[in-house]
Amino acid sequence: MKHKLRCQPAQLRKLAQRYEYEYDEIDLFDMKDGIVARGCLTKSELRTIARWKAPRSARYMEKNSEEYVQEISAIAFTSKVERTRIEVLTLLDGVQWPTASVVLHFFHKDPYPIVDFRALWSISMDVPKQYTFGFWWEYVEFCRIVATRAHLDMRELDQALWQYSKENQEPV
């Protein structure tokens, strides 16, 4: 893989400990047990996720019916095909790749990173004009390797990558 961390792997844990995001993620953690037990998201839960990840565009998810949100998210959580897991979520109105990645990150049993310009910058990846499965899967695999080698769970790695960018990336 052509990607590399801009920071030293030994810095990741301390970066994750300094992580500060303007929107509290406690609501996301509080929803996890219910979502896992049910095997799908409700529209209300999707609304909370969308507001956390993309507050300005969250209103677009309101076009989805309750049944559609449940059906699509159930497919994402049960599919054995990686491409299906991420791409099916983008069928929901108001859910682009970054928000879909949040759904998988917090609520799927497998570890997934959140697609975010800050995290991408921290591993020397450019934000694509259009996301593709190939791009996303390369990112997932790279992050899984880094997390494993650094002895971090995916949430800690995601926090560390985000925080490193916040502290070091020039404003756009």
Secondary structure, DSSP 4 states (H G I P E B T S, - for coil): -----SS-GGGHHHHHHH---SS--HHHHHHHHHHHHHTS--HHHHHHHHHHH-TTTGGGGGGS-HHHHHHHHHHHHH-S-HHHHHHGGGGSTT--HHHHHHHHHHHSSS--PPP-HHHHHHTT-PPPSS--HHHHHHHHHHHHHHHHHHT--HHHHHHHHHHHHHHHSPP-
